[in-house]
Amino acid sequence: MDDIQSLYDIKQLAELMDDRKNGETPYLLILGAGASFSSGCSSGWKIVEDVLDKYHLLDSYRTQEPEELSDSAKLELFWDFLKARSQTARYTALRRHIEGEEPSIGYICLAELIQAGYFNIILTTNFDIFLERALQSIGMIYPRDFAVLVNGYQIEEHVLKSLNFPKPRVKVLKLHGDLYARIFQFRPNEIFEFTDKIQQTIEKLLEDDAIIVGHSMQDTDLNRCFHIEGGEIWYVNPNEPTADSAAGNLREIRETFMTLNGIAGYFDQFFIRLHYYLLRESQRIREQRAHFYYQSGRELYELSNSSSNPEDYLHWAIQDFRVAADLGFTEADVYYQIGQSYDKHPNSREYNEQAIEAYSWCLELNPNFKGVHRNRGRRYMEQELYDEAIKDFQLELSLNPGDSDARDWLLQARERKMLEYIYEQGRITNRDYRKLFEVSRSIATKELSLLVEANKLVRKGTGRGTYYILPEEGE
């Protein structure tokens, strides 16, 4: 249920952020490595393993030690390798892991939120420049519209002065270095300490309300800056913090500590949803957002299969599919998925009209979409609209003659309409059946015979005088 609660909580956070637009200090934003995975950056452990392999750091151990080295031993080798390297050599070794590809859709959404004034100060432990590139891609100009401050690269006085100066409004403070400045504070002893003045400044910043995204809080220097006294924390991470983790400890000491985990805890998921609630009128990335919501709906639909409360996941799946459609997602499947979600809902019968509408929109976009006529026909059956149901089942069979479910439903629909006819007329003949359903004599004979064999009809008379009635009670 954490997935579902977090989806509701993002809406609450968006309202709180919007309220601050009226003169209050925006939330402080803290970004970690998880922010950049979807942009092509490697995880920390992937970097370690690749460096060990690329630079043959394990070769001697493979010949000397039959057993594989422990993870801690591998980390020591990795750190020793970096210790012996210059900043340029570190840049060469780490560049392809940190440089990534293009800023993800989550970064573009974040950039637009920053541009709109929802964040002023961003602390990041990342070396990459995805945020800077995202800001520039939406028209923000460096250094006019945003400043980038690199701890350990620019002199301390410049960093402190820039943070306190009102212009530019947006400041990005890179705590552990920068890819193109070729400053990489990566080893444990390098990230255990800030200078006194930098630490005091960060401590002051962390007294305000903050949102932590993509950061597992394993950086000792930053963790030391959090104190008991301080504002609310929103911790955005796919995983719930454990009691013995730094995030878990912070939850214990801060009065307000909100977690957004599960689906909503991923960087792209979080910022795309936040962007939608706060800046839904933006057209720049409409197509990308539409695709995101479609994929998110599919994921939530799948999660409903393993949930003890599938209706919650299906509710959000339907919401995401509808947002995708509203944003211009033009593939018919988005409406098919909405209909499927209603079909799967535990209270499915309450949503007949909504499901029919969704399937009808699907057929507007793709009249030959297999399965849709069958599913809509079943919904018509629920509403006792047998003519519409029969037409849909016949259309489904014309598209997919091997659909046995559609054939079974067609027979059921004809049976129910036939029963209505008999209730009114008292009987039905082969000719009546042919006229009622526009079928051949052979089909009418076959289907009437099946109903007789199933004891649903009784045959009376012979030859041209044959007719069929409902069985008497007890027959």
C-alpha positions, -999 to +999 in steps of 0.1 A: +000+000+000+030+023+002+029+028-035-007+040-034-003+062-003+028+079-019+008+087-050-017+106-028+011+122-008+027+137-040-006+156-045-004+169-010+032+180-014+023+198-046-004+218-027+022+227+000+047+238-026+021+259-044+011+276-011+047+287-007+046+307-040+030+335-019+063+348-004+074+318+016+108+302+013+107+273-012+117+238-001+154+230-002+161+203-027+188+176-021+197+153-050+217+121-050+230+095-075+195+080-079+185+112-098+207+103-127+202+066-133+175+072-159+198+096-178+224+069-183+247+072-153+260+041-137+252+031-101+281+034-076+287-003-075+286-006-113+314+020-114+334+001-088+331-032-107+339-016-141+370+002-129+383-030-112+378-049-144+389-023-169+422-016-151+428-053-142+429-046-105+416-081-097+440-100-120+466-109-094+439-119-069+423-143-094+456-162-096+464-161-059+431-163-042+407-191-053+378-174-035+362-142-047+371-110-028+345-096-004+327-064-014+346-044+012+379-056-002+369-046-037+360-012-024+394-008-008+410-017-041+389+008-059+396+036-034+433+029-035+433+031-072+416+066-071+440+077-043+469+072-067+453+090-095+453+127-104+420+145-110+425+142-147+431+105-144+400+102-123+381+121-149+393+097-176+384+066-156+350+078-144+338+099-173+318+074-192+299+063-161+290+099-151+286+116-184+255+096-193+232+105-222+206+133-223+188+147-192+158+124-185+122+136-186+124+139-148+152+164-151+133+185-176+103+185-153+125+195-124+141+223-145+107+237-153+097+236-116+129+255-108+122+280-135+087+285-121+101+293-087+094+261-068+131+256-059+158+281-053+186+261-036+197+227-048+223+206-030+236+177-050+263+150-044+264+142-081+293+149-104+272+150-136+258+181-153+223+168-162+206+195-141+226+222-157+219+209-192+182+206-183+180+242-171+197+254-203+174+233-225+144+252-212+160+286-218+177+294-185+211+310-190+242+304-169+252+324-150+225+350-154+196+327-143+214+301-122+248+297-105+267+265-102+289+263-071+314+235-068+327+227-034+365+221-035+369+239-068+358+275-063+373+292-033+353+290-001+345+327+001+331+328-034+308+298-026+295+314+006+291+348-009+272+334-039+248+314-017+239+345+003+237+369-027+201+374-040+211+370-077+208+347-094+178+333-076+187+297-084+219+282-069+232+246-075+257+236-049+277+205-059+290+191-027+315+165-040+328+178-073+319+183-109+326+163-141+340+191-162+357+209-133+374+175-129+369+176-092+359+142-077+356+138-040+349+101-041+370+083-016+357+080+020+382+103+036+374+130+010+337+130+018+339+128+056+346+165+062+334+199+049+353+230+059+339+246+091+323+275+072+308+253+045+294+229+071+279+258+091+262+271+059+248+237+050+236+232+085+218+265+083+202+255+050+191+222+064+171+239+091+145+247+065+120+223+050+137+200+025+129+174-002+155+146-006+154+128-039+176+100-052+198+102-022+204+072+001+220+094+028+253+075+029+275+106+027+289+112+062+297+148+056+261+157+046+245+136+072+264+154+099+247+186+089+212+174+099+202+182+134+172+176+156+160+211+152+148+217+117+119+217+093+100+189+077+117+164+055+102+147+024+123+116+017+118+104-019+133+069-025+119+037-039+128+019-006+114+026+028+143+037+051+154+010+076+156+018+113+194+015+113+200+037+083+209+074+083+174+082+068+158+060+095+177+079+122+167+112+107+131+101+107+134+095+145+148+129+153+128+152+130+092+160+140+079+157+105+095+132+082+074+120+052+084+092+030+075+088-007+085+053-016+076+025-041+067+037-076+065+074-065+100+072-050+118+070-084+133+103-096+115+105-129+081+093-115+083+119-087+091+149-107+069+141-136+039+138-113+049+169-093+052+188-126+018+177-137+001+189-105+019+222-105+025+231-142+001+210-161-004+238-187+031+234-199+033+222-235+071+217-239+072+181-229+036+171-234+044+141-255+070+127-232+048+131-202+019+114-220+041+084-227+053+084-191+017+083-177+008+055-202+037+034-190+030+041-154-006+030-159+006-003-173+029-008-144+002+000-118-022-024-137+004-052-134+010-044-097-028-049-091-022-086-099-002-092-067-020-068-044-046-077-018-063-044-026-062-043-064-089-016-066-064+010-053-038+002-080-065+000-107-079+034-096-044+050-101-038+030-133-071+044-147-061+079-136-027+076-153-042+063-185-066+092-185-039+117-180-019+102-209-050+105-231-056+141-219-020+149-228-024+137-263-014+100-262-030+089-294-026+051-294-058+032-291-043+010-265-045+037-238-084+034-240-082-004-242-062-003-209-088+019-193-115-006-202-094-035-191-088-018-157-126-013-152-131-050-162-106-061-137-120-040-108-136-060-080-167-038-084-166-041-121-204-039-126-205-004-112-184+009-141-203-004-171-208+030-187-172+041-181-158+008-196-181+011-227-170+047-232-133+036-230-138+008-254-157+030-278-129+056-279-105+027-286-125+016-316-127+052-328-089+052-330-086+017-343-118-001-355-098-034-360-084-036-324-089-073-315-106-080-282-123-047-278-157-056-295-158-087-273-151-068-241-176-040-249-201-067-259-198-082-224-205-048-209-236-044-230-247-078-217-245-064-182-268-037-192-292-061-210-285-043-243-285-076-263-287-061-298-256-041-292-239-070-276-247-094-305-234-069-330-201-065-311-196-103-307-202-107-345-177-079-353-152-096-330-156-129-348-152-112-382-118-098-370-108-130-351-128-161-362-109-182-337-121-163-306-140-190-288-149-166-259-166-142-284-185-172-299-197-183-265-208-148-256-226-145-289-246-176-281-254-163-246-265-130-260-288-147-286-302-169-259-311-140-237-327-121-265-346-152-276-359-157-240-373-122-241-390-130-274-406-162-260-417-143-228-436-119-252-448-144-279-450-176-259-430-196-285-404-193-312-399-211-345-369-217-367-381-189-390-386-165-361-350-173-349-336-167-384-354-134-387-346-123-351-308-128-356-304-127-394-288-161-395-291-191-419-315-220-415-286-243-406-273-220-379-307-215-364-313-253-364-280-259-347-284-233-320-319-242-312-309-279-309-281-269-285-306-251-263-329-282-264-300-304-254-292-281-225-329-283-213-334-246-219-360-251-246-386-278-253-393-288-290-430-292-299-447-303-331-431-318-362-420-307-396-431-272-406-452-270-375-422-273-351-419-246-325-400-242-292-412-231-257-397-228-223-397-259-202-423-261-175-411-261-139-401-296-130-395-307-166 
